[in-house]
Amino acid sequence: MKSVVNVSKDILIKKIDLFLQSKEFSNLSEKEIQYIANTLLIDKLKDELKTEITKQNLNIAELRNKWLSIFSSSFTRKSYSQSIDVFFKWFQNRNIENSIITLKAVDVDDYISWLNSQNFTNNTIQLRIAAISSFITYLQRIDILDKNYFKGCNGRPKRILEVKTFNDIPSDIDMQIIEEELWKEYHSSSGSGYRNKIISAKTGIAVIVIIKHHALRIRGLQSLEIDTSGNFKTISKRSNVYGHLHEEVIKIFKELHFNQKRPFKDYRTETLQLWFRRYCLRLVNTNKIKTVYSFHDIRHYSAIKHWQTHRDIYKLKQFLNHKSITTTQVYLSSLNLEEHNGFFF
């Protein structure tokens, strides 16, 4: 049997429900409309006041540092810190009054559009978004923000398998021209901006030689460490990569007076990629090479040379630092290097 209290409660709820269903804006009295308007205004002012109080007490730099301290990897802290700085610089340039707590969905869409317009790689865009999304999740956890509009955003869809052709990958002649022209710039002693060209050429030579001989990803160079015996280790796609430097790499690093322990620690990936694109464009415009290449195209070149030498998919898997043999099989297919009908045989 139901209690009197429960019966009374059920009846009250039904009455309220019927009352609400019977009410429409057209049959509200002036007094009822005034009451609703006042209530809505109070709610709006409460929200605005809460926002203003939060803005006054918000120390974004302190919160950022607390959030970064969560990550044990110094490499992650550095890359996330850079991504956060990029976002806040963009956000502040939109409107100096903007605060992170006023962030809207339209801001997220505009930021992603801006990232896409900057010629960043897919990986860079995804890193930028992942960093700010992680930070906002942290702000949600400590009750600064209610919603994370970055959650679930990828920036760009994953590309379908891209099959490379002969013209997409540097040939032996292209590689020879690219390197010879860099050495010419390195040894130049006159001309407009020749000192900067020497510095850029020196870096380009070092990057190319290590990718050519070890197929390292450009993003793994910043964490590259080399010991006195020539053994190296780095982090690439969250995996440790180990190896021993090819004798030509050791020779060139010494000749160029590169830091033998951390040769690329002060170089930003995006800066290197943009420089190499512009460098190749100069060679294309002077009809020295046929197309603009990327450092990843040189990794493709390295993979092809390794395959032509060994014809062993398991050795190629290890050389490319793939987690599974399936990935290497896809890679072979994308480069038109299948065993029986390969393009480069």
C-alpha positions as CSV (number, residue, x, y, z in Angstrom):
1,M,0.0,0.0,0.0
2,K,1.3,3.5,-0.9
3,S,1.9,5.9,1.9
4,V,-0.1,9.1,2.2
5,V,3.1,11.2,1.5
6,N,3.8,9.3,-1.7
7,V,0.2,9.6,-2.9
8,S,0.2,13.3,-2.2
9,K,3.5,13.7,-4.0
10,D,2.3,11.8,-7.1
11,I,-0.9,14.0,-7.2
12,L,1.2,17.1,-6.8
13,I,3.5,16.1,-9.7
14,K,0.5,15.3,-11.9
15,K,-1.1,18.7,-11.1
16,I,2.1,20.5,-11.9
17,D,2.5,18.6,-15.2
18,L,-1.1,19.4,-16.2
19,F,-0.6,23.0,-15.3
20,L,2.6,23.3,-17.4
21,Q,0.9,21.6,-20.4
22,S,-2.0,24.0,-20.2
23,K,0.2,27.1,-20.3
24,E,1.1,28.8,-23.6
25,F,2.7,32.1,-24.1
26,S,-0.5,33.5,-25.7
27,N,-2.6,32.9,-22.5
28,L,0.0,34.0,-19.9
29,S,-1.0,37.0,-17.8
30,E,1.1,40.1,-17.7
31,K,2.1,39.3,-14.2
32,E,3.2,35.8,-15.2
33,I,5.3,37.1,-18.1
34,Q,6.9,39.6,-15.9
35,Y,7.8,36.9,-13.3
36,I,9.3,34.6,-16.0
37,A,11.3,37.6,-17.5
38,N,12.7,38.5,-14.1
39,T,13.7,34.9,-13.4
40,L,15.4,34.5,-16.8
41,L,17.2,37.8,-16.3
42,I,18.4,36.7,-12.8
43,D,19.7,33.4,-14.2
44,K,21.5,35.3,-17.0
45,L,23.1,37.7,-14.6
46,K,24.1,34.9,-12.3
47,D,25.9,33.2,-15.2
48,E,27.6,36.4,-16.3
49,L,28.7,37.2,-12.7
50,K,30.0,33.6,-12.3
51,T,32.0,34.1,-15.5
52,E,33.4,37.4,-14.5
53,I,34.4,36.1,-11.0
54,T,36.1,33.2,-12.7
55,K,37.9,35.4,-15.1
56,Q,39.2,37.7,-12.3
57,N,40.5,34.8,-10.3
58,L,41.9,32.8,-13.3
59,N,45.7,32.5,-13.4
60,I,46.1,30.7,-16.7
61,A,49.9,30.6,-16.5
62,E,49.7,28.8,-13.1
63,L,47.0,26.4,-14.3
64,R,49.1,25.7,-17.5
65,N,52.1,24.8,-15.4
66,K,50.2,22.5,-13.1
67,W,48.7,20.7,-16.1
68,L,52.1,20.3,-17.8
69,S,53.5,18.9,-14.5
70,I,51.2,15.9,-14.9
71,F,53.2,14.5,-17.8
72,S,56.4,12.6,-16.9
73,S,58.0,13.0,-20.4
74,S,60.0,16.2,-20.9
75,F,59.4,15.8,-24.6
76,T,55.6,15.7,-24.2
77,R,55.7,18.7,-21.8
78,K,57.7,20.7,-24.4
79,S,55.6,19.8,-27.4
80,Y,52.3,20.4,-25.5
81,S,53.6,23.7,-24.1
82,Q,54.4,24.9,-27.6
83,S,51.0,23.8,-28.8
84,I,49.3,25.7,-26.0
85,D,51.3,28.8,-26.7
86,V,50.3,28.7,-30.4
87,F,46.6,28.4,-29.5
88,F,46.6,31.3,-27.0
89,K,48.5,33.6,-29.3
90,W,45.9,32.9,-32.0
91,F,43.0,33.2,-29.6
92,Q,44.2,36.5,-28.1
93,N,44.7,38.0,-31.6
94,R,41.1,37.4,-32.4
95,N,39.9,39.6,-29.5
96,I,42.0,40.9,-26.7
97,E,39.0,40.5,-24.3
98,N,38.8,36.8,-25.1
99,S,39.3,34.4,-22.2
100,I,39.5,30.6,-22.3
101,I,36.3,30.4,-20.3
102,T,34.4,32.2,-23.1
103,L,35.6,29.6,-25.7
104,K,32.8,28.6,-28.1
105,A,32.3,25.9,-30.7
106,V,32.8,28.5,-33.5
107,D,36.2,29.4,-32.1
108,V,37.3,25.8,-32.3
109,D,36.1,25.6,-36.0
110,D,37.9,28.8,-36.8
111,Y,41.1,27.6,-35.1
112,I,41.2,24.3,-37.0
113,S,40.6,26.2,-40.2
114,W,43.5,28.5,-39.3
115,L,45.8,25.5,-38.6
116,N,44.9,24.0,-42.0
117,S,45.8,27.3,-43.7
118,Q,49.3,27.3,-42.2
119,N,50.7,24.3,-44.2
120,F,51.2,22.3,-41.0
121,T,51.4,18.5,-41.4
122,N,48.5,16.3,-40.4
123,N,50.5,15.1,-37.4
124,T,51.2,18.7,-36.3
125,I,47.6,19.7,-36.5
126,Q,46.5,16.6,-34.5
127,L,49.1,17.4,-31.9
128,R,48.0,21.0,-31.6
129,I,44.4,19.9,-31.1
130,A,45.3,17.0,-28.7
131,A,47.2,19.4,-26.5
132,I,44.5,22.1,-26.1
133,S,41.9,19.4,-25.7
134,S,43.9,17.8,-22.9
135,F,44.3,21.2,-21.2
136,I,40.6,21.9,-21.4
137,T,39.8,18.5,-20.0
138,Y,42.0,19.4,-17.1
139,L,40.1,22.7,-16.7
140,Q,36.8,20.8,-16.7
141,R,38.1,18.5,-14.0
142,I,38.9,21.5,-11.7
143,D,35.5,23.1,-12.5
144,I,36.8,26.0,-14.6
145,L,35.0,25.0,-17.7
146,D,31.9,23.0,-18.4
147,K,32.4,21.8,-21.9
148,N,35.3,20.8,-24.2
149,Y,34.5,21.7,-27.8
150,F,37.8,20.3,-28.9
151,K,36.9,16.8,-27.8
152,G,36.6,14.4,-30.8
153,C,38.1,16.9,-33.3
154,N,40.9,15.5,-35.5
155,G,41.6,18.5,-37.7
156,R,41.8,16.5,-40.9
157,P,40.4,13.1,-41.8
158,K,42.9,10.3,-42.1
159,R,44.0,9.9,-45.6
160,I,43.3,6.8,-47.6
161,L,46.3,4.8,-48.8
162,E,48.4,7.0,-51.0
163,V,50.2,5.0,-53.7
164,K,53.5,6.6,-54.7
165,T,54.7,6.7,-58.3
166,F,58.1,7.2,-59.8
167,N,57.6,11.0,-59.8
168,D,56.7,11.2,-56.1
169,I,59.9,9.8,-54.8
170,P,63.5,11.2,-55.3
171,S,65.6,9.3,-57.7
172,D,69.3,8.7,-57.2
173,I,70.0,11.7,-59.5
174,D,67.6,13.9,-57.5
175,M,69.2,13.0,-54.3
176,Q,72.6,13.7,-55.7
177,I,71.5,17.1,-57.0
178,I,69.8,18.0,-53.7
179,E,72.9,17.1,-51.7
180,E,75.4,18.7,-54.1
181,E,73.5,22.0,-54.1
182,L,73.4,22.0,-50.3
183,W,77.1,21.5,-50.1
184,K,77.6,24.4,-52.6
185,E,75.5,26.7,-50.3
186,Y,77.4,25.5,-47.3
187,H,80.7,26.4,-48.9
188,S,79.5,29.8,-50.2
189,S,81.2,32.9,-49.0
190,S,79.2,35.7,-50.7
191,G,75.8,36.7,-52.0
192,S,72.6,37.8,-50.4
193,G,72.0,36.3,-47.0
194,Y,74.8,33.8,-47.5
195,R,75.5,33.3,-43.8
196,N,71.9,32.2,-43.2
197,K,72.2,29.9,-46.2
198,I,75.3,28.3,-44.7
199,I,73.5,27.5,-41.5
200,S,70.4,26.2,-43.3
201,A,72.5,24.1,-45.6
202,K,74.5,22.6,-42.8
203,T,71.3,21.5,-41.0
204,G,69.8,20.2,-44.3
205,I,72.8,18.1,-45.1
206,A,72.8,16.5,-41.6
207,V,69.0,15.8,-41.7
208,I,69.1,14.3,-45.1
209,V,72.1,12.0,-44.5
210,I,70.6,10.5,-41.3
211,I,67.2,9.9,-42.9
212,K,68.8,8.5,-46.0
213,H,70.9,5.9,-44.0
214,H,68.5,5.2,-41.1
215,A,65.0,6.1,-42.4
216,L,64.3,8.1,-39.2
217,R,61.1,10.1,-39.2
218,I,61.7,13.9,-39.1
219,R,59.7,14.2,-35.9
220,G,62.1,11.8,-34.2
221,L,65.2,13.9,-34.7
222,Q,64.6,16.4,-31.9
223,S,64.9,13.6,-29.3
224,L,67.8,11.9,-31.0
225,E,70.7,11.1,-28.7
226,I,74.1,9.7,-29.7
227,D,76.8,8.2,-27.4
228,T,80.5,8.2,-27.9
229,S,80.5,4.9,-29.7
230,G,78.1,6.1,-32.4
231,N,75.0,4.3,-31.0
232,F,71.8,6.3,-31.1
233,K,68.4,6.2,-29.6
234,T,65.3,8.3,-30.3
235,I,61.5,8.3,-29.8
236,S,59.4,8.0,-32.9
237,K,55.6,7.6,-32.7
238,R,55.9,6.9,-29.0
239,S,58.3,4.0,-29.5
240,N,62.0,3.9,-28.7
241,V,64.3,3.5,-31.7
242,Y,67.9,2.2,-31.4
243,G,70.7,1.8,-33.9
244,H,74.3,2.5,-34.8
245,L,75.2,5.5,-37.0
246,H,76.3,4.8,-40.5
247,E,80.0,5.7,-41.0
248,E,79.0,8.5,-43.5
249,V,76.7,10.0,-40.9
250,I,79.4,10.1,-38.3
251,K,81.9,11.6,-40.9
252,I,79.5,14.3,-41.9
253,F,78.4,15.2,-38.4
254,K,82.1,15.7,-37.5
255,E,82.8,17.7,-40.6
256,L,79.9,20.0,-39.9
257,H,80.8,20.3,-36.2
258,F,77.4,19.1,-35.1
259,N,76.6,18.4,-31.4
260,Q,77.6,14.8,-31.2
261,K,75.2,14.0,-28.3
262,R,72.0,15.9,-29.2
263,P,72.5,17.2,-32.8
264,F,68.9,18.4,-33.4
265,K,67.7,19.3,-29.9
266,D,67.3,23.0,-30.8
267,Y,65.5,22.5,-34.2
268,R,61.8,22.6,-34.6
269,T,60.2,20.1,-36.9
270,E,57.8,22.5,-38.6
271,T,60.7,25.0,-39.3
272,L,62.8,22.2,-40.9
273,Q,60.0,21.0,-43.1
274,L,59.1,24.5,-44.3
275,W,62.7,25.3,-45.1
276,F,63.2,22.0,-47.1
277,R,60.0,22.7,-49.1
278,R,61.2,26.2,-50.0
279,Y,64.7,24.8,-50.8
280,C,63.2,22.1,-53.2
281,L,61.0,24.8,-54.7
282,R,64.1,26.8,-55.6
283,L,65.6,23.7,-57.3
284,V,62.4,23.1,-59.2
285,N,62.2,26.7,-60.4
286,T,65.8,26.4,-61.8
287,N,64.9,23.0,-63.4
288,K,67.4,21.0,-61.3
289,I,64.8,18.6,-59.9
290,K,61.3,17.6,-61.1
291,T,59.2,18.2,-58.1
292,V,59.1,19.5,-54.5
293,Y,59.9,16.8,-52.0
294,S,59.5,16.4,-48.3
295,F,61.8,14.8,-45.7
296,H,59.3,11.9,-45.6
297,D,59.8,11.4,-49.3
298,I,63.5,10.8,-48.5
299,R,62.4,8.2,-45.9
300,H,60.5,6.6,-48.8
301,Y,63.7,6.7,-50.9
302,S,65.6,5.1,-48.1
303,A,63.0,2.3,-47.8
304,I,63.2,1.6,-51.5
305,K,67.0,1.4,-51.4
306,H,66.9,-1.0,-48.4
307,W,64.3,-3.2,-50.1
308,Q,66.3,-3.3,-53.4
309,T,69.4,-4.4,-51.4
310,H,67.9,-7.0,-49.0
311,R,64.4,-8.0,-50.5
312,D,63.5,-9.0,-46.9
313,I,60.2,-7.7,-45.5
314,Y,61.3,-8.5,-41.9
315,K,64.5,-6.5,-42.2
316,L,62.5,-3.7,-43.8
317,K,60.1,-3.7,-40.9
318,Q,62.9,-3.3,-38.4
319,F,64.6,-0.7,-40.6
320,L,61.4,1.4,-40.7
321,N,60.6,0.8,-37.1
322,H,57.1,-0.5,-37.8
323,K,55.2,-2.2,-35.0
324,S,53.7,-4.9,-37.2
325,I,54.6,-6.7,-40.4
326,T,51.2,-5.7,-41.7
327,T,52.2,-2.0,-41.6
328,T,55.3,-2.9,-43.6
329,Q,53.2,-4.8,-46.2
330,V,50.9,-1.7,-46.5
331,Y,54.0,0.4,-46.9
332,L,55.4,-1.8,-49.7
333,S,52.1,-1.6,-51.4
334,S,51.9,2.2,-51.1
335,L,55.4,2.5,-52.7
336,N,54.5,0.1,-55.5
337,L,57.2,-2.3,-54.2
338,E,55.2,-5.6,-54.1
339,E,57.6,-8.6,-54.6
340,H,56.2,-9.7,-58.0
341,N,55.1,-6.5,-59.7
342,G,57.1,-3.8,-58.1
343,F,57.6,-0.5,-60.0
344,F,61.2,-0.2,-59.1
345,F,62.6,-3.5,-60.2
